[in-house]
Amino acid sequence: MKFSLGPSLFFWPKSQVESYYQQAKSSSADIIYLGETVCSKRRELRAKDWIQLAHEVAKDSNKQVVISTMTLLESPAEIQVLKKLCDNGDFLVEANDLSAVQIMHDLKMPFVAGPAINCYNLSTLKVLLKQGMMRWLMPVELSGDWLKSILQEAEEAGVRNQFECEVFSWGYLPLAYSARCFTARSEDRPKDDCQYCCINYPEGRRMNSREGEKVFVLNGIQTMSGYQYNLINEVTALQELGVDIARISADNEQAFIQLDKFKQQLTQPAHYPLDGVNECNGFWHKIAGMSIAQ
């Protein structure tokens, strides 16, 4: 099984992004995703900068580099940027919107179906395979039992060997997207005059319940889980299911530590008690997402 470093979901200064991916080059990740997936107004790096950064990471490491695309497209200008990323000429693309799927199909290029693509059954998998999908990342809210079932169906249908399966395994879960910007609203700013305030919250804004429970992390137009998802104790189960890649989200520099821990589970399995204050694994076990099944 391989391990990937997912795209950074937060808005960081360009210098921080470049520093982060300098570390990523020497990390234990087998695959590195990079690119803006949340908001087109986050212009510290533009399309050409992401492609250049991808070249730098690929040149200085033996890792596969994948360019991730936006999840919610709202203007013709964003479509033009999307086309530039898809037609980069060198790198595999993670499509996070069906517009990217269509562009990659038109280019006759393989792609990764990202976690925001609503793929919940074999029929949808087959459609994506016909479009050119070569890797599929399971939607983050689904369970291990569901994954086992769909992979068995794919095996019986004779298509399981046509794609890799990747599972989001650590980090704040990207749950939903909206045309509204929650971070701007929290500062009483309109979205059109947000003044790029997301950059002031490199790990998003916490939203707690009245009881103090960490319900969500607000990240611009993206709603994320309030707890960090952690499947470190499920690495063996992932292997047994035939999962090809476990994804570690690039939330912060803790991701590099988690990469090492996850990878060590392949050779020296250990049980890690999860922290009920900051971590969860409920979706995988078909219980409330914020819960923990030890």
C-alpha positions in Angstrom: 0.0 0.0 0.0 1.1 3.5 -0.8 0.6 6.8 1.1 -0.3 10.1 -0.3 -0.1 13.7 0.9 -3.3 15.4 0.0 -3.6 19.0 -1.3 -3.5 21.8 1.3 -7.1 22.8 1.9 -6.2 26.0 3.8 -5.1 29.4 2.5 -1.4 29.9 3.2 1.1 32.6 2.1 3.1 31.6 -0.9 6.3 31.4 1.1 4.6 28.9 3.5 3.3 26.8 0.7 6.7 26.6 -1.0 8.3 25.8 2.4 5.7 23.1 3.0 6.4 21.4 -0.3 10.1 21.6 0.2 9.5 19.4 3.3 7.1 17.2 1.3 9.9 16.4 -1.2 11.9 14.6 1.5 8.8 13.1 3.3 7.8 9.5 3.3 4.8 10.2 1.0 4.7 8.2 -2.2 2.3 10.6 -3.9 2.0 14.4 -3.5 -1.1 16.3 -4.5 -0.9 20.1 -4.8 -3.2 22.8 -6.0 -6.0 25.1 -4.9 -9.2 23.1 -4.4 -11.4 25.5 -2.3 -11.5 29.1 -3.6 -10.3 30.9 -6.7 -9.8 34.1 -4.8 -6.8 32.5 -3.0 -4.3 33.8 -5.5 -1.0 33.6 -3.6 -0.2 30.9 -6.2 -1.8 31.0 -9.7 -2.2 28.2 -12.2 1.3 28.7 -13.6 2.8 28.8 -10.1 1.2 25.5 -9.1 2.4 23.8 -12.3 5.9 25.2 -11.8 5.9 24.0 -8.2 4.7 20.6 -9.4 7.8 20.5 -11.7 10.1 21.4 -8.9 8.7 18.7 -6.5 8.8 16.1 -9.3 12.4 17.0 -10.3 13.8 16.8 -6.8 12.0 13.6 -5.6 11.0 10.2 -6.9 7.4 10.8 -5.9 4.3 11.0 -8.2 3.0 14.5 -8.3 -0.7 15.2 -9.0 -2.3 18.5 -9.6 -5.7 19.0 -7.8 -8.5 21.1 -9.3 -11.2 23.3 -7.7 -14.3 21.8 -6.3 -16.9 24.5 -6.8 -16.6 26.5 -10.1 -18.6 29.7 -10.3 -17.4 31.7 -13.3 -16.1 31.3 -16.9 -12.7 32.6 -15.7 -12.5 29.7 -13.3 -13.2 27.3 -16.2 -10.3 28.8 -18.1 -7.9 28.3 -15.2 -9.2 24.7 -14.9 -8.4 24.1 -18.5 -4.8 25.3 -18.0 -4.4 22.9 -15.1 -5.9 20.0 -16.9 -3.8 20.6 -20.0 -0.5 20.9 -18.1 1.2 18.3 -20.3 3.1 16.5 -17.6 1.1 15.6 -14.5 -1.8 13.5 -13.5 -4.9 15.6 -12.5 -7.2 15.1 -9.6 -10.7 16.1 -10.8 -12.8 17.5 -8.0 -15.6 18.6 -10.2 -17.4 17.0 -13.2 -16.1 19.9 -15.4 -12.6 18.6 -14.9 -13.8 15.1 -15.6 -15.2 16.3 -19.0 -12.0 18.3 -19.9 -9.8 15.3 -19.1 -12.0 13.0 -21.2 -11.8 15.5 -24.1 -8.0 15.5 -23.7 -8.1 11.7 -23.6 -6.0 11.8 -20.4 -6.4 9.7 -17.3 -7.4 11.4 -14.1 -8.0 10.9 -10.4 -11.6 11.2 -9.2 -11.3 13.3 -6.0 -13.4 13.1 -2.8 -15.9 15.7 -3.9 -17.1 13.6 -6.9 -20.3 12.0 -5.7 -19.5 8.4 -6.5 -21.7 6.1 -4.4 -22.3 3.0 -6.5 -20.9 0.7 -9.2 -22.8 2.4 -12.0 -21.1 5.7 -11.3 -17.8 4.0 -11.1 -18.3 2.6 -14.5 -19.3 6.0 -15.9 -16.1 7.5 -14.5 -14.0 4.6 -15.8 -15.4 5.3 -19.3 -14.4 8.9 -19.0 -10.8 7.9 -18.2 -10.6 7.6 -14.4 -7.6 5.6 -13.2 -7.8 6.3 -9.5 -10.8 6.9 -7.2 -10.9 8.5 -3.8 -13.9 7.3 -1.8 -16.2 10.0 -0.6 -15.1 10.8 3.0 -18.4 10.1 4.7 -18.7 6.5 3.7 -17.8 3.4 5.7 -15.4 0.5 5.5 -18.3 -1.9 5.0 -19.6 0.2 2.1 -16.2 0.3 0.6 -15.8 -3.5 0.9 -19.2 -3.9 -0.8 -18.5 -1.7 -3.8 -15.0 -3.1 -4.3 -16.5 -6.6 -4.3 -19.1 -5.5 -6.9 -16.3 -4.0 -9.0 -14.4 -7.3 -8.8 -17.5 -9.3 -9.9 -18.1 -6.9 -12.7 -14.5 -7.3 -13.9 -13.5 -3.7 -13.5 -11.6 -3.7 -10.2 -8.2 -3.9 -11.9 -9.0 -0.8 -14.0 -8.6 1.7 -11.1 -6.7 2.3 -7.9 -8.6 3.0 -4.7 -7.6 5.7 -2.3 -9.0 6.5 1.1 -8.9 9.8 3.1 -7.2 8.5 6.3 -6.1 11.5 8.3 -7.0 15.2 8.7 -10.0 17.5 8.8 -12.7 16.0 6.6 -13.9 18.2 3.7 -17.6 17.8 4.2 -19.4 20.4 2.1 -19.1 23.5 -0.1 -21.2 26.6 -0.5 -21.4 29.7 -2.7 -21.3 31.6 0.5 -18.0 32.3 2.3 -18.3 31.5 6.0 -14.9 33.0 6.9 -15.8 36.3 5.4 -19.2 36.2 7.1 -17.6 35.6 10.5 -15.7 38.9 10.0 -18.9 40.6 8.8 -17.5 41.0 5.3 -19.3 40.4 2.0 -17.8 37.6 -0.1 -17.0 40.0 -2.9 -15.0 42.1 -0.5 -13.5 39.4 1.7 -10.1 41.0 1.7 -8.7 37.4 1.6 -9.3 37.0 5.3 -8.9 33.2 5.1 -5.1 33.8 5.1 -5.5 34.9 8.8 -6.7 31.4 9.7 -4.1 28.9 8.5 -6.1 26.1 10.1 -9.6 27.5 9.6 -12.0 28.9 12.1 -13.4 26.6 14.8 -17.2 26.5 15.3 -18.2 24.9 18.6 -21.6 24.0 19.9 -23.1 25.7 22.9 -21.8 22.8 24.9 -18.3 23.5 23.7 -18.1 20.5 21.3 -16.0 21.0 18.2 -18.6 20.7 15.5 -17.0 22.1 12.4 -13.9 23.9 11.1 -15.0 26.7 8.7 -12.5 27.2 5.8 -13.8 29.9 3.4 -16.7 28.3 1.4 -15.7 24.8 2.8 -17.2 23.2 5.9 -14.8 20.7 7.5 -15.1 18.3 10.4 -14.4 19.7 13.8 -12.3 16.7 14.7 -9.4 15.3 12.8 -10.3 12.0 11.1 -7.8 9.3 12.0 -7.7 5.8 10.5 -4.2 4.9 11.8 -5.6 1.8 13.5 -7.3 0.7 10.3 -4.2 0.4 8.1 -4.4 -3.5 8.2 -8.1 -3.3 7.4 -7.4 -1.0 4.5 -4.8 -3.4 3.1 -7.2 -6.4 3.5 -9.9 -4.5 1.6 -7.5 -4.0 -1.3 -7.1 -0.2 -0.8 -4.1 1.0 -2.8 -3.4 4.4 -1.2 -4.1 6.0 2.2 -4.3 9.8 2.0 -2.9 12.1 4.7 -4.3 15.6 4.4 -1.8 18.5 4.3 -3.4 20.3 7.2 -0.1 21.3 8.9 3.3 20.0 9.5 1.8 17.3 11.7 1.0 15.6 8.4 4.6 14.5 7.9 4.7 12.9 11.4 1.4 11.1 10.6 2.8 9.9 7.3 5.6 8.2 9.1 3.3 6.7 11.7 0.9 5.3 9.1 3.7 3.9 7.0 5.2 2.2 10.1 1.9 0.3 10.5 2.9 -1.8 7.5 6.0 -3.3 9.2 5.4 -2.7 12.9 1.7 -2.6 13.6 0.7 -0.8 16.8 -2.6 0.3 18.4 -2.9 4.1 19.0 -5.6 5.2 21.4 -7.4 8.0 19.8 -7.9 11.3 21.5 -11.7 11.9 22.0 -11.1 15.6 22.3 -9.5 16.1 18.9 -9.9 13.0 16.8 -12.7 10.8 15.3 -13.2 7.8 13.1 -17.0 7.4 13.2 -17.8 7.4 9.5 -15.5 4.4 8.8 -17.4 2.4 11.5 -20.9 3.4 10.5 -21.5 5.4 13.6 -21.8 9.2 14.2 -19.0 10.9 12.3 -17.7 12.7 15.4 -17.5 9.5 17.4 -14.6 7.1 18.1 -14.6 3.4 17.8 -11.4 2.2 19.5 
